[in-house]
C-alpha cells in the first residue's frame, strides 16, 4: 500500500467514525420515526413499488430500521432477499427471507439467516436493492463498514436495477473519500429527501 492509499484508508476510517457518532446521537424513538418516514417515501416512489424481488439488509443496532419495511414488503407480495457474508469467498450471498426466527448474529456482528443453500439465489434475480452505509454523499457515493462487500455485489446486478441507499438525513454529507472500485448509487432515500443520481428516475421522484 503506497502513501496515497494509506492516507485514503485513514481518511475513510475517520469518516466511518463520524458516521457512527451521527447515528449513535439519534435516540431510539427518533430513529423509529425517521425509519417510518423513509418507508413512506419508498412507498410513494414508482421504481420501488414496481419491484418484485428486493434485496434488503437486516437492520442492526442503530441502523435505519428495516424489520417493519421487510414485513410490509412481504405483505405486498414482494420477494425479499437478505445478504449473508460468505467468509470463504468474502462475497455477499442473497438468501430468500422467510422469517425473523431464522436470524442469528454472525461473526461480523450483523444479523443473518442461517444458511440454507436452497434459499441462496443468483443476484440477477433482484430488481431493486437497498444498500446500508454510515455516510452518503450528495454525488451518490457511500462510506460503508470497510469490507467492500456491496462494492463487489453491485456489479453483479443489471444496470437496470435501482441501487438505493437508505439512511437518516443526518448521514448525508457533501462528499466522501472514494476509490476507483467504489460503486455509485442511483439514489439515496432519507426521512427528509430523495437524492437522485440517475436522471431516469427524476420524473418519478418529483411527486414524492
C-alpha positions in Angstrom: 0.0 0.0 0.0 1.6 3.3 -1.1 1.4 6.6 0.9 -1.7 7.9 -1.0 -3.6 4.6 -0.4 -2.6 4.8 3.3 -3.8 8.3 3.6 -7.1 7.4 1.9 -7.6 4.4 4.2 -7.0 6.6 7.3 -9.5 9.2 5.9 -12.1 6.6 5.4 -11.7 5.4 8.9 -12.3 8.9 10.2 -15.5 9.2 8.1 -16.7 5.9 9.4 -16.2 7.1 13.0 -18.1 10.2 12.1 -21.0 8.2 10.7 -21.2 6.0 13.7 -21.2 9.1 16.0 -24.0 10.7 14.0 -26.2 7.6 14.2 -25.5 7.0 17.8 -26.6 10.5 18.7 -30.1 9.8 17.4 -32.3 8.4 20.1 -34.3 5.2 19.6 -37.7 6.9 19.3 -36.5 9.4 16.8 -34.8 6.6 14.8 -38.1 4.7 14.6 -40.0 7.8 13.4 -37.3 8.6 10.8 -37.4 5.0 9.6 -41.1 5.1 9.1 -40.7 8.4 7.1 -38.2 6.6 4.9 -40.7 3.8 4.3 -43.4 6.4 3.3 -41.0 7.9 0.7 -40.2 4.5 -0.7 -43.9 3.5 -0.9 -44.6 6.6 -3.0 -41.8 6.0 -5.4 -42.7 4.1 -8.6 -39.3 2.3 -9.1 -39.7 0.7 -5.6 -43.4 -0.1 -6.0 -42.8 -1.8 -9.3 -40.1 -4.0 -7.9 -41.0 -7.7 -7.2 -37.6 -9.0 -5.9 -36.0 -6.7 -3.4 -32.6 -7.1 -1.7 -32.8 -5.5 1.8 -30.3 -5.7 4.6 -31.5 -6.7 8.1 -31.0 -3.7 10.3 -29.0 -4.0 13.4 -28.4 -1.7 16.4 -28.8 2.0 15.4 -29.3 1.5 11.6 -32.4 2.5 9.8 -35.0 0.0 11.0 -35.8 -2.4 8.1 -37.8 -5.0 10.1 -41.1 -3.3 9.6 -40.2 -2.4 6.0 -39.5 -6.1 5.2 -42.8 -7.1 6.8 -44.7 -4.7 4.7 -42.9 -5.7 1.5 -43.8 -9.3 2.1 -47.5 -8.4 2.8 -47.4 -6.5 -0.6 -46.3 -9.7 -2.3 -42.7 -8.7 -2.9 -40.0 -11.4 -2.5 -37.3 -10.2 -0.1 -33.6 -11.3 -0.3 -31.2 -10.6 2.6 -27.4 -10.7 2.5 -25.3 -13.4 4.0 -21.5 -12.9 4.3 -19.7 -15.9 2.8 -16.4 -15.8 4.8 -14.6 -18.1 2.4 -15.2 -16.1 -0.8 -15.6 -12.7 1.0 -18.8 -12.1 -1.1 -22.4 -11.3 -0.2 -24.8 -14.1 -0.9 -28.5 -13.3 -1.2 -30.9 -15.6 0.7 -34.7 -15.5 0.3 -36.1 -14.3 3.6 -38.6 -16.4 5.4 -38.8 -15.1 9.0 -37.0 -13.5 11.9 -36.8 -16.7 13.8 -34.2 -17.9 11.3 -31.8 -14.9 12.1 -28.6 -15.2 14.2 -25.7 -12.9 14.8 -22.8 -13.5 12.5 -19.1 -13.3 13.4 -19.3 -9.8 11.9 -21.9 -8.8 14.5 -24.7 -8.5 12.0 -28.0 -10.4 11.8 -28.2 -13.0 9.1 -30.4 -16.0 8.3 -29.0 -19.4 9.0 -27.5 -20.6 5.7 -29.8 -22.8 3.6 -28.4 -23.5 0.2 -31.9 -23.9 -1.3 -32.7 -20.3 -0.5 -29.5 -18.8 -1.9 -30.3 -17.1 -5.2 -28.3 -15.6 -8.0 -28.1 -11.8 -7.7 -29.6 -11.5 -11.2 -33.0 -12.3 -9.7 -33.0 -8.9 -7.8 -34.8 -6.0 -9.4 -34.2 -3.4 -6.6 -31.6 -3.2 -3.9 -31.4 -1.3 -0.7 -27.9 -0.5 0.5 -26.7 0.3 4.0 -23.9 2.7 4.9 -22.5 5.0 7.5 -22.4 8.2 5.3 -23.7 9.0 1.9 -22.5 11.8 -0.3 -24.6 14.2 -2.5 -23.0 12.7 -5.6 -24.0 9.1 -5.0 -21.2 7.5 -3.1 -21.1 6.0 0.4 -18.9 5.1 3.3 -19.7 1.5 4.3 -18.3 -0.6 7.0 -15.0 -1.2 5.3 -15.4 -4.8 4.0 -16.2 -3.8 0.4 -19.0 -6.3 0.2 -21.5 -4.2 -1.6 -18.9 -2.8 -4.0 -18.4 -6.5 -5.1 -22.1 -7.3 -5.1 -23.5 -4.3 -7.1 -21.5 -5.0 -10.3 -23.2 -8.4 -10.5 -26.6 -6.7 -10.9 -28.1 -5.4 -14.1 -27.6 -1.7 -14.6 -31.4 -1.5 -14.8 -31.7 -2.4 -11.1 -32.1 0.7 -8.9 -29.3 0.8 -6.4 -30.6 2.8 -3.5 -29.1 3.8 -0.2 -31.3 4.4 2.8 -30.2 6.5 5.8 -31.1 9.2 8.2 -30.9 12.8 6.8 -28.0 13.5 9.2 -25.9 10.9 7.4 -25.9 12.8 4.1 -22.7 14.8 3.6 -21.4 16.8 0.6 -18.6 14.4 -0.2 -16.9 11.2 1.0 -13.5 9.9 0.1 -13.7 7.2 -2.6 -11.6 4.9 -4.7 -11.9 3.6 -8.2 -13.7 0.4 -7.1 -16.4 2.3 -5.1 -19.8 1.8 -6.8 -22.1 4.8 -7.3 -25.7 4.6 -6.3 -28.8 5.7 -8.3 -30.5 7.3 -5.3 -30.4 7.8 -1.5 -33.7 7.9 0.4 -33.8 9.6 3.8 -36.5 10.7 6.2 -36.4 14.2 4.5 -35.5 13.7 0.9 -34.8 11.5 -2.1 -31.4 12.3 -3.6 -31.2 11.3 -7.2 -28.0 10.5 -9.2 -29.6 8.8 -12.2 -31.6 11.1 -14.4 -34.1 8.4 -15.5 -35.6 8.5 -12.0 -36.1 12.2 -11.7 -39.6 12.5 -13.0 -40.8 9.7 -10.7 -39.3 11.4 -7.6 -40.7 14.8 -8.2 -44.0 13.8 -6.8 -42.6 12.2 -3.7 
